[in-house]
Amino acid sequence: MQNKQDMIELLRGLLPELRGEFGVKSLGIFGSFSSGTSSDESDLDVLVEFDKPIGLRFVEFAEKLENSVNRSIDILTPEGLRSIRQPEIIKSIENSVTYV
């Protein structure tokens, strides 16, 4: 089973490629991996910011990330985070993000 540190190291290794290919500005994890409560069935919750909008390449980015970590992922951007209507959820995510 992968733990928080394993996932951070895996993503750190992948980050230069993601920056070059998709213009990833920052990448962080939140949710069960960030809190250390993940299981083999856990998905990976990712907060990602891009240098500029990537349009339909977002699907390609998501597939690459999912294949690289070998598990389902949920991706949130800063814009998506701001669109959440419950302030307590926004605060919870912001407080739990671990950047790679």
Residue pairs with C-beta under 8 A, 6 or more apart in sequence:
1 38
1 39
1 40
2 10
2 33
2 38
2 69
3 33
3 36
3 38
4 29
4 33
4 34
4 36
4 38
4 98
7 29
7 33
7 38
7 44
7 69
8 29
8 98
8 100
10 68
10 69
11 27
11 29
11 69
11 100
12 100
14 65
14 68
15 24
15 27
15 100
18 24
18 27
18 61
18 64
18 65
19 25
21 64
22 50
22 54
22 57
22 60
22 61
23 50
23 51
23 52
23 54
24 48
24 49
24 50
24 51
24 61
25 49
25 50
25 51
26 47
26 48
26 49
26 99
27 46
27 47
27 48
27 49
27 99
27 100
28 34
28 46
28 47
28 48
28 97
28 98
28 99
28 100
29 44
29 45
29 46
29 47
29 97
29 98
29 100
30 45
30 46
30 47
30 76
30 93
30 96
30 97
30 98
31 42
31 43
31 44
31 45
31 74
31 96
32 38
32 39
32 42
32 45
33 42
33 44
33 45
34 45
34 96
34 97
34 98
35 96
42 71
43 71
43 72
43 73
43 74
44 69
44 71
44 72
44 73
44 74
45 73
45 74
45 76
46 65
46 73
46 74
46 75
46 76
47 76
47 77
47 78
47 81
47 93
47 97
48 61
48 75
48 76
48 77
49 77
49 78
50 77
54 61
58 75
61 75
62 73
62 75
65 73
65 75
66 72
66 73
76 93
81 90
81 93
81 94
82 90
84 90
84 93
